[in-house]
Structures are given as structure tokens and as C-alpha cells.
Amino acid sequence: MSDPTPGWWRRTGIDLRLLLMCVLLAVMAVAFSIMSGGVFLSPENLYNVAQQTAVVGIVSTVMVLVIVARHIDLSVGSVMGFVGVLIAYLQYTSGWSWPTACLAGLAVALLVSIYQGWLTAVLGVPSFVVTLGGLMSFRGAAFLVADGKTQPVNDEFFQRLGGGYDGGIGVTASWVLAAFVALVLFGRMVQKRRARQRHDMPTEALWLDVLLTAVPVAVVAGFAWVMNSYQISSKSEPQGIPIPVLIWAAVAIVLSFIVHRTRFGRYVFAMGGNPDAAALVGIPVKRVTLMLFALLAVLVTIAAIVSIARLNAGTNSLGTGMELYVIAAAVIGGTALAGGTGSIFGSVLGALIMQSLDSGMLLLDVPIGKRMVIIGQVLIVAVVFDVLYRRKFGEN
């Protein structure tokens, strides 16, 4: 079988699949902008898209690891709704402070995930069945917590976590953050070149490394510029980068570190590649599975906090259907449903593609029925592409 990344392409670390996704995202943005008369690429719409994508993006990063380990969680939307309503209820009805309410929500989410993880890891019940039951059960629990009533949240600092009116970090902080990211990326480039030279490994031309580093730097700078261009009419200053996006970015960075730099990350991919072999070489499969479900609980809680902060309320419908978007984002991002292969950065692109598609169709007044049909078929196309891609290039 041929390799899609031979020679210098392989050494640069460019992933052909992720490159194609970036191209697809850019084409979608341009196409929707043309069809909407430029509205799609307006600063206001891009600000809203960034906020809306953050919740799905946060959960999709850990869903990558769940699927890589040959499991699935269909209950993430219901659990997020349950935890979100509980956090809002404790703040509004019970008068708890928002940090205490969030910790209580995290504790409940951990209990739920460890319960489902225990059924899967210890008793061997397929995660599909366990979480399918959870999808119904915890949606019902969300209704029981507040007796079906919406629970508003009023704390101003808490509301900022969801973006919205005061949920941006401002112009100056946005440019400082963009500059910091640029310094980090160029610093990594220099570090990698020196490491390759120190070990007598081939290095690419300096101009090529600079170019490959300048592209993401330009994307970050462009994003900061767009966010700084959006200003609410009643405010004297632009919004800047929304806080939910920063939370999403932090989650993606931490998950990437876990995947590439920790024993836990290596264990997850080993389990997905061959569970029996992983157990034979001494990997504690049951314990790692429980830890994986616990990690999922943490990120579902974070997503719930961002979501209710953005809506300024906990509602019983919170997270309805989110499992479709989360799984679709992971699969579109290159995560194999058979397990063993996945990418955190791919899930970020997958979430952006899903939200851009939905937002673009909404701007074009596409009825909800047609939107659901299209999004469902996009998921199928992504799986078909994944199968054909792996068959063509011999990936596992």
C-alpha cells in the first residue's frame, strides 16, 4: 500500500486528512458567505459560531479518546442537561455560590460516569447499551431535578464563562494572547530544528519551516482580528476573543498533552488497537476505562457550565441531540469507529465543520427537517470517506 505522507511531507508532520479538512472548511465558509451575501463571514456571525462550537468542541475532544478505546457514549447530551440543570438549580433555588454548585455538579457527573464505566469495564456490558439507557434516564433526571422548570443564573462572573455580552477578553488581551501563541509556535519550530540537527536527522529548508509555522500564526492573528472587529452596539469597546473559545482551546491543549505525553494516553490507543494484546502486556484495561469515563465526566461538566452560562439558565432541553454532533465531530475529524485511531486537532476541525454547516444553513433559512437530513448524511459521508481513505492508504 502507498503512504499518503512520503519524504519531506512526512518529516514536516503535515497530516493529509487534516489538510483536506482545512480546505473543506475554507470552501464551506466562502460558499456560505457568497450565498448569504457576506453575512456568514461577518465578525458578528463568526463570533457567534465560535461560541456555539465551543460546547460541542469541548466534549468532542474527549469523545475521540472514548471512541479510540473502542467505546461510545450516547448519553453525553443527557448527562450534560442533567448536570447543567442541577448546577443552575443549586444556584437559583438553593442559593449556593456558583463554585460550590459547579463542584456538586462535577461530583454527580463523576458518579454517573463511573457507574456507566463500571458496567462497561467490570461487567463487560457494551458501552453502547449502557449509555443508550443513560440517554433516556438522565434526560428524565434533568426534568426531575427542577420539576421541569427553567432555572436562571444571575451571577455576572459566571455568565461571562459562556461568552455573550461581557464574555470577551477585550482587544488588548486578544492581541497579547495572539502574540504569545506566535512566540510559542516559532519557539517550537526552532527547538525541533535544533533537536533534529543534534541527532543528525534531516531538516527541511528554513524557509519551509518558517512558512509552515507562519500559516497557523496567521490563522490565530486573523481570528483575533475578526473577534476584535465585533462590537455590540451598546458597548464602547469590541468583544475580543470569547471566553468559551479559550476554555475549548485549553481543553484541546491538555488533551493533546495527555495523548502524546502521558502513559494514560498511550494506554488508551493501545487498548483501541488491540484490547487483548493490551491486557496481555500488563495494561490495566479496566482501570484505564474507568479513568477515561471519569475524564469524560469532567469535560461534560465544563461543557454544561459553559452552556448554561451562555444561556443564562439551565433548561431541561439542554444538550438535546448533542451526542450526534459530538460523535460526528470526532468521526469527521478522523477518529475511526473501529477504534485505535483519532486526533484531538481533528475533532476541533470536525466541530467547526459541523457548526459551520448548521449555521450556514440556518442563515440560508433551510428548514430544520432538511438541516437534520443533510447533517445526518454528512456523518455517513464522513464514515464512508474514512473507510475508503484507510483502505487506499493501508491505515489501521
C-alpha positions in Angstrom: 0.0 0.0 0.0 1.2 3.5 -0.7 1.8 6.1 2.0 0.0 9.5 1.8 2.9 11.3 3.5 6.2 10.3 2.0 9.6 12.0 2.2 9.7 15.7 3.2 5.9 15.7 3.7 6.1 13.1 6.4 9.0 15.0 8.1 7.1 18.2 8.2 4.4 16.4 10.2 1.5 17.5 7.9 -1.5 15.2 8.0 -3.1 14.9 4.6 -6.5 14.2 6.1 -6.4 17.3 8.3 -5.2 19.4 5.4 -8.2 18.3 3.4 -10.5 19.2 6.3 -9.0 22.7 6.5 -9.6 23.1 2.8 -13.1 21.9 3.1 -13.8 24.3 6.0 -12.4 27.2 4.0 -14.5 26.3 0.9 -17.7 26.0 3.1 -17.0 29.4 4.6 -16.6 31.1 1.2 -19.6 29.3 -0.3 -21.9 30.2 2.6 -20.6 33.8 2.6 -21.4 34.2 -1.1 -24.9 32.6 -0.7 -25.7 34.7 2.4 -24.5 38.0 0.9 -21.4 38.1 3.1 -23.3 37.6 6.4 -21.6 34.3 7.2 -18.1 35.8 7.3 -19.2 38.9 9.2 -17.5 39.4 12.6 -20.8 39.1 14.4 -21.6 35.7 12.9 -18.1 34.3 13.3 -18.2 35.4 16.9 -21.4 33.5 17.4 -20.2 30.5 15.5 -17.1 30.4 17.7 -19.2 30.5 20.9 -21.6 27.9 19.7 -18.9 25.5 18.6 -17.1 25.6 21.9 -19.6 23.4 23.8 -19.6 20.6 21.2 -15.8 21.0 20.7 -15.1 20.6 24.4 -16.9 17.2 24.6 -15.7 16.0 21.2 -12.1 16.2 22.3 -12.6 13.5 24.9 -15.1 11.6 22.8 -12.1 11.0 20.5 -10.4 9.0 23.2 -13.6 7.2 24.1 -14.0 6.0 20.5 -10.3 5.3 20.1 -10.6 2.9 23.1 -13.5 1.1 21.2 -16.3 2.5 23.3 -19.0 5.0 22.7 -21.1 7.4 24.9 -24.6 8.2 23.7 -25.6 9.8 26.9 -23.3 12.9 26.9 -26.1 15.2 25.9 -28.5 13.9 28.6 -25.8 13.9 31.3 -24.8 17.5 30.3 -28.5 18.5 30.6 -28.9 16.8 33.9 -25.7 18.3 35.4 -26.4 21.8 33.9 -29.9 21.9 35.3 -28.6 20.7 38.7 -25.9 23.5 38.8 -28.5 26.1 37.9 -31.0 24.8 40.4 -28.4 24.8 43.2 -27.6 28.5 42.4 -31.1 29.8 41.8 -33.4 27.8 44.0 -31.0 26.6 46.8 -28.9 29.8 46.9 -25.5 28.1 46.5 -22.5 30.0 45.2 -21.5 29.1 41.6 -18.2 27.5 42.5 -19.9 25.2 45.1 -22.7 24.4 42.7 -20.2 23.5 39.9 -18.3 21.2 42.3 -21.5 19.5 43.2 -22.4 19.1 39.5 -18.9 17.6 38.9 -19.4 15.1 41.7 -22.7 14.0 40.3 -21.2 13.7 36.8 -18.3 11.6 38.1 -20.8 9.3 39.9 -22.8 8.9 36.6 -19.7 8.2 34.5 -18.1 5.8 37.0 -21.4 3.9 37.2 -21.6 3.6 33.4 -17.8 2.9 33.2 -18.1 0.2 35.8 -20.9 -1.6 33.9 -18.7 -1.4 30.8 -15.2 -2.1 32.2 -16.0 -4.6 35.0 -19.2 -6.4 34.0 -18.5 -6.2 30.3 -21.8 -4.7 29.2 -21.3 -2.9 25.9 -21.0 0.8 26.3 -23.5 1.3 23.5 -26.2 -0.4 25.5 -25.2 1.3 28.8 -25.1 4.8 27.5 -28.2 4.3 25.4 -30.1 3.6 28.6 -28.3 6.6 30.1 -29.5 8.8 27.2 -33.1 8.2 28.4 -32.6 8.0 32.1 -30.6 11.2 32.6 -32.8 13.2 30.3 -35.6 12.2 32.7 -33.4 13.1 35.7 -32.9 16.6 34.2 -36.7 17.0 34.4 -36.9 15.6 38.0 -34.2 18.0 39.4 -36.2 21.2 38.9 -39.7 19.7 38.2 -39.4 20.8 34.6 -38.9 24.4 35.4 -36.2 26.6 33.8 -33.5 27.7 36.4 -32.0 31.2 35.6 -28.4 32.0 36.7 -27.7 35.6 37.7 -24.0 35.7 38.8 -22.2 38.1 36.4 -18.8 36.4 36.6 -20.4 33.0 35.9 -22.3 34.4 32.9 -19.0 35.6 31.4 -17.9 32.0 31.1 -20.5 31.5 28.4 -19.4 34.5 26.3 -22.3 36.8 25.5 -22.4 40.5 26.4 -19.4 40.6 28.7 -17.9 37.3 27.7 -14.9 38.5 25.6 -11.4 39.3 26.9 -11.1 42.6 25.0 -8.9 43.9 22.3 -5.6 44.3 24.1 -5.7 40.8 25.8 -6.7 39.2 22.5 -3.6 40.7 20.7 -1.3 39.8 23.6 -2.6 36.2 23.5 -2.2 36.0 19.7 1.4 37.3 20.1 2.1 34.7 22.8 0.8 31.9 20.6 3.0 33.1 17.7 6.1 33.1 20.0 5.3 29.6 21.2 4.9 28.3 17.7 8.1 29.8 16.4 9.9 28.7 19.5 8.8 25.1 18.9 9.9 25.3 15.3 13.4 26.4 16.4 13.5 23.7 19.1 12.5 21.0 16.7 15.1 22.1 14.1 17.9 22.1 16.7 16.8 18.7 18.0 16.9 17.1 14.5 20.3 18.7 13.9 21.6 17.5 17.2 20.6 13.9 16.4 21.9 14.2 12.8 18.4 13.9 11.3 17.5 15.5 8.0 15.9 19.0 8.3 13.9 20.9 5.8 14.9 24.3 4.3 14.5 27.1 6.9 12.0 28.9 4.6 9.8 25.9 4.5 9.7 25.5 8.3 9.0 29.2 8.7 6.2 29.1 6.1 4.6 26.1 7.8 4.7 27.9 11.2 3.5 31.2 9.7 0.3 29.6 8.5 -1.2 28.7 11.9 0.2 32.0 13.3 -1.7 33.9 10.5 -4.9 31.9 11.4 -4.6 32.9 15.1 -3.9 36.5 14.2 -6.8 36.6 11.7 -9.1 35.1 14.4 -8.0 37.7 16.9 -8.6 40.5 14.3 -12.1 39.2 13.5 -13.1 38.9 17.2 -11.7 42.4 17.8 -13.8 43.7 14.9 -17.1 42.7 16.5 -18.6 45.3 18.8 -22.0 45.2 20.4 -23.8 48.5 19.7 -24.4 49.3 23.3 -20.7 48.8 24.3 -17.8 51.2 23.8 -15.2 48.5 23.0 -15.1 45.4 20.8 -15.6 42.0 22.3 -12.3 40.3 21.7 -11.8 36.5 21.8 -14.8 34.9 23.7 -14.0 33.1 26.9 -15.7 29.8 25.8 -13.2 29.6 22.9 -10.3 30.0 25.4 -11.8 27.2 27.5 -12.1 25.0 24.5 -8.5 25.7 23.4 -7.2 25.0 26.9 -9.1 21.6 26.9 -7.7 20.7 23.5 -4.2 21.5 24.6 -4.5 19.5 27.8 -6.0 16.5 26.0 -3.3 16.7 23.3 -0.7 16.6 26.1 -2.4 13.6 27.7 -2.5 11.8 24.3 1.1 12.4 23.3 3.0 12.8 26.6 1.4 10.5 29.2 1.2 6.8 29.9 -2.6 7.0 30.1 -2.8 8.4 26.5 -0.6 5.6 25.2 -2.7 3.0 27.1 -5.9 4.3 25.5 -4.5 4.0 22.0 -3.0 0.5 22.8 -6.4 -0.7 24.0 -8.1 0.6 20.9 -5.5 -1.0 18.6 -5.8 -4.5 20.3 -7.6 -4.8 23.6 -6.5 -8.4 24.2 -2.8 -7.7 23.4 -3.0 -4.6 25.7 -4.2 -6.8 28.6 -1.6 -9.4 27.9 1.3 -6.9 28.2 0.0 -5.7 31.5 -2.0 -2.6 30.7 -4.8 -2.2 33.4 -7.6 -2.1 30.9 -10.4 -1.9 33.4 -8.8 0.9 35.4 -7.9 2.9 32.3 -11.5 2.5 31.1 -12.8 3.9 34.4 -10.4 6.8 34.2 -11.5 7.5 30.7 -15.1 7.7 31.7 -14.1 9.9 34.7 -12.3 12.3 32.3 -15.4 12.4 30.2 -17.4 13.4 33.2 -15.0 16.4 33.9 -15.4 17.7 30.4 -19.1 17.2 30.2 -19.3 19.3 33.4 -17.2 22.0 31.8 -19.4 22.0 28.7 -22.5 22.2 30.9 -21.1 25.2 32.8 -20.3 27.0 29.5 -23.7 26.2 28.1 -25.8 27.4 31.0 -23.6 30.4 31.4 -24.2 31.3 27.7 -28.0 30.7 28.0 -28.1 32.4 31.5 -30.3 29.5 32.6 -30.4 25.7 33.0 -33.2 24.2 30.8 -34.5 20.7 30.6 -33.7 20.6 26.8 -30.0 21.5 27.4 -27.8 19.2 25.3 -30.7 17.5 23.4 -29.2 15.8 20.3 -25.7 16.9 21.2 -24.4 13.3 21.1 -24.9 13.4 17.3 -22.8 16.5 16.9 -20.1 15.3 19.3 -19.7 11.9 17.6 -19.9 13.4 14.2 -17.2 15.9 15.0 -14.9 13.1 16.2 -15.6 11.0 13.2 -15.3 13.8 10.7 -12.0 14.6 12.4 -10.6 11.2 11.5 -11.4 9.1 14.5 -12.0 5.5 13.4 -15.2 4.0 14.8 -13.4 0.7 14.9 -11.0 2.3 17.5 -7.3 2.7 17.6 -7.0 6.0 15.6 -8.0 9.5 16.4 -6.9 13.1 16.5 -7.7 15.9 19.1 -7.0 18.6 16.5 -9.1 16.7 14.0 -12.0 16.9 16.5 -11.6 20.7 16.6 -11.8 20.9 12.8 -14.7 18.4 12.8 -16.7 20.5 15.4 -16.0 23.7 13.3 -17.2 21.9 10.1 -20.4 20.7 11.8 -21.3 24.0 13.4 -20.4 26.0 10.2 -22.6 23.7 8.2 -25.5 24.1 10.6 -25.1 27.9 11.0 -24.7 28.4 7.2 -27.9 26.5 6.5 -29.7 28.5 9.3 -28.6 31.8 7.6 -30.0 30.5 4.3 -33.3 29.7 6.0 -33.1 25.9 5.3 -35.9 24.2 7.2 -34.9 22.2 10.3 -36.0 19.0 8.7 -33.7 19.4 5.7 -30.9 20.5 8.0 -31.2 17.3 10.0 -31.2 15.2 6.8 -28.1 16.9 5.5 -26.2 16.7 8.8 -27.0 13.0 9.1 -25.9 12.3 5.6 -22.7 14.3 6.2 -21.9 11.9 9.0 -22.4 9.0 6.7 -20.2 10.5 4.0 -17.5 11.1 6.6 -17.6 7.4 7.7 -17.5 6.3 4.0 -14.6 8.6 3.4 -12.8 7.3 6.4 -13.2 3.7 5.2 -12.1 4.4 1.7 -9.1 6.5 2.9 -7.8 3.8 5.2 -8.4 1.1 2.5 -6.5 3.2 0.0 -3.5 4.1 2.2 -3.4 1.0 4.3 -4.1 2.6 7.7 -5.3 0.5 10.6 
